[in-house]
Every structure is written in structure tokens, then in C-alpha cells.
Amino acid sequence: MKGWTDPKSNLSVGIVVPVYNEAATLDHYLSRLYEVTRGRYPVVVVDGGSSDNTRDIARRYFDTECVPLPNRGAQLNHGAQCLATDVLLFLHADSELPRGFDFYLRTALAEDVVGGCFRLQFDRAHPLLKLYCWFTRFRWRFFHFGDQGFFVRSEVFREMGGFAPLPFLEDVDFLKRLKKRGKFATLPAAVKTSARRFVQGGILRQQLANIFLVALFELGVAAERLARVYPHVR
């Protein structure tokens, strides 16, 4: 699938969105993505075997692929294989790209960067969430996750072997490996994402759990074990 080429940067961009049982909110988020991309960028939605009508909703907007099991790392890799673009942008199903996202990508990729991400904004106003978002402008590992919209040059992605096929923390593993490849950019615009996980689990409790689980992962605890205790919402 050929992507739209920006005439100023001469780089084509493709977007991958992994989904699993997102029917309750997917229409909203994909409609926003369609508005922002304006039909100029190829988008591949990859379903992980949903039991609701997620696939039907996704097909109203974008090309939709299916894999048999919900594994976000494997879903992201599958979507990347469907795109023949210079740059890959990975977006969570409950996140919204900022308007003008392509301008920020173009500016960053004009420099010698291998990839990067956006800052973060939540769809709910709360002092602790705002504080957490403020920290995402910095390069600290504990404040960069996949819901910020990772992007990477395709050749770098292939050299890395893509995402590890992990059920959890595939974004942490990917970021750690990506930063070893070269300069990583944090863009000044923010991706807006759902705060549902924090609201359900308690904002402070959820953030402390995130930090604790990432620390355990860095110490060598398997992602499969950590996934069993993570208080997350698919």
C-alpha cells in the first residue's frame, strides 16, 4: 500500500491502529482519525480477533486486517507489513492525532532522527493527569508509552525486527531498542488519549502501577507474567 508523499520532505507516511473489542468507542476515534488524515495517508487497522463488531466499524473507515489473537506487538507488525511507506506511525485505538501532525513529523524527520513520539494529553481534566502529561515532554523512559503515537523510519523498523510479539509492554521494549539506533524526538504537539484506564483504576494508583511494572520489566521480569496482574482496560 503506497502512502502519500509530502512534497517538502519527500517522505511517505503510513499509520497502523491495533484494535480489540473496541466497538463502544471505535467509531468516534476512527472518525476523528479520518478527519485529521484527510484521506492523504494510508491507515491500516489490525483487529486481534474481536468478539464484538469492531471489524465492521473499522471497515467503514479504513483498510482492516485481522490476526487470530489479541497481541498488540504482533498486530502492529502485521499492519506495518501492509504498508510501503518511508515512515510508520503507530496509534492506539483510543487516541487522537493532533491536527497538523504531519507538519510536526516533517519538521522532526528533516533532522537526523530515527523516530519519536508526541507529547500526551488526556481527555479528562485532573491535576494529576495534567502533571503526568507535563512530564511527557522530557525524555524519561517512565513517561513515554505507546499511547503517545510512536513513529519510526521504516528502514529502522525493519532493521530492529519490528515490535517484539509481547502481550504487554511491547511499547517499552520497542522504545528501549529504538533509542539505541539514534536520535529520538519528542514532538511539541500532543496526542489526546482516553483516561479510562486511570479513571477505572484510580489515577495515582494506576500511575504508580505503571512505573512499578516497567521497573520490573527492566529488571528482567517477563512481560507475560506482568500482563496477568496489570489492571488494564483493552
N, C-alpha and C positions, 0 to 999 in steps of 0.2 A: 504494500500500500504506500503510494508516494505521498509525501507531505508537502504542504505549501511552503515555498521558499521565500524567506524575507529578502527583498531586493537589496537591502542595505547591508545585511550581514552575510547573505548568500548561504544561510543555513536553514534547512527544513526542520520542522518540529512536529513530533507526534506525541499523543497523550494516551496513557494507559490508566484505566479505572478498574480496580478489582471490586467485585460485589459478592455478597452472600446474604440472602434473606433480608433485603433492604427495601421491600415493597412499600413499607409505610412512609418512607421519606424520599425514595429514589426519584420520583417524578419531579419533585421540587429541585433537587440538586442537579439532575441532568438537564432540566430546562434552563437553569442558570448557566451551566457549562455551555450549552448550545448558544445562548445569547452572547457569552463572553468570547467564545471562539469564532463566532460569526460564520461558521461553515468553512473557514480558511485552513483549519488544522484537522488532520485525521485523528479521530478518537476511537480507541478500541476498548470496549467494556468486556471484562472477563468474569464470567459467573463461576462460582465454585460449587455448583450442584444445589442451587437454592430449591426449597420446597414450597415457596410461595410464587407469586407471579413477577418476580424480579426480572427474569429474562424478557418477558413480554413488554414490560415498561422500558427496559434498556433498548430494545429493538425499535421502539418508536423514535429514538433519537440518534443512535449510533450503531455502527457495526458491533455485533455482540458474539463473543466466543464463549465456549463452555469447557470446563475441565471437570473431572468426575468428583473431586473432593475439595472442600474449602481449605486451601493452603495459600496464604497471600503471596509468599515468595514464589511459588510455582505459578500462580495466576499472573503475577507481574512479568515473569519471564515469558510466559506464553504470549501475553499481549505485545511484549517487545519484539518477539519473533514475527509478529504480523505487520510490523512497521518497517519501512525502508527509509527512515529519516535520519538526519545528521544528529539530532538531539532527541532524547526521550525524557518526557515529563510524567512522573507518576503521581496520581492524585487519588486520595481516599474518597470513598463513595459519599461521605457526609461532609465534604469540604468544598469551598468555592474559591476559584481563582480570582484575583483582583482584576478589575478592568485595566487594560493596558499591560497585562502580564507579559506580553510579547516584547514590549519596549524594555522592560527590566531584564528579560532574558537576553535580548540583543545586546544591551549595554554590558552585561556581565561577560557574555561569551566573546565580546570584542577583545577582552583581556585574555591572558593566558590562564584560564581556569578549566578544570576538568569537569566541574559540576557545581551544584549548590542547592540552596533551598530558599524559600521565602520566610519572612517572619510569620508569627502566628497571631491570630485574633479569634476570640470565641464569640459565639452567637448569643451569649448571655453576659450581662454586666454584673461583675462581682469583683471586689477589691483584690481577692487572692488570685482570681483568674487574670486580671489585668497585670498584676505583679509577675505572674508566670510568663505572660506574653512579653512583657518588657525584657525579660532575660533572654528571649529567643533572638534578640539582635546580636548577642555575643556568640562566640564560637565554642562554648562549653558543651561537652558531649551530653550532659544530663538534661539539656534543654533543646535538643534537636531530635525530632522524630518524624516519621513518615507523613504525619498529617500536615506537615509544612510544605509538602509538594517538592520532593527531590527531583532534580533534573541532572542529566549527565550526557556527555557526548557519547554517541552510540559506539564509537570505536573503543572508548574506555570501558563502556559497559560490557562489550564482548570480551575484551582482554581480561576483565575481572571475573568472567564466567557468570555475570548477572547476579541475581539475588540467590542466597542460599535458600533451599526449599524448606524453610522453617515455618512452623505453625504460629510462631510468636517471636517478636524481636528481630525479625528479618531486616527491619529498617536500621536498627542499631548495628547489626553485623555489617550491613551494606555501607553505612556511613563510615565506620571504622576503616574498612578496606578502601573506600573511595578516597579518603583524605590522605592515604599513603601514596596515591597516584599523582597528586599535585595540588594546586591551589583550589580551595573550596570557597565559594562566595555565598554570603547571606544577603539576600536582596532586601532593599528598603521597604518594599510593599509587603502586605500581609495576606496570607490565605486565611479565610474565615472558616472555622470548623465547628462542628457541633460540640457542645459542652455536656452532652447527655451522660457520658461515662462519669464525669466528675459530679454531676448532679445526683446520679444514682448512688455512687459510692461514697459521696462526701468529698468536697473539694480538697481539703487539706489531707485527708486520709488517702485519697487517690494519688495525689502528687507524691506523697511520701512513699506510697507503694511503688510508684513508677521508678523513683530513684533507687529504692531498695532492690527491686528486681533487676534493674540494669546493672547495679553494682554486683549482684550475684552472678549475672551473665558474664560480666567482665572477669570475674574470678574463676570462671570455668564451669558453672552450673549449666546443664543442658537446657536449651530453650523448651524442649518437650516437657521437662519436669516443671519449669516455671509456668508454662501455659496452663497447667492443671490448677494452679492456685491464684491466677491473675483474675481480679474482679473486673472483667471487661464486658463490653456490650458489642456484639457483632453488628 
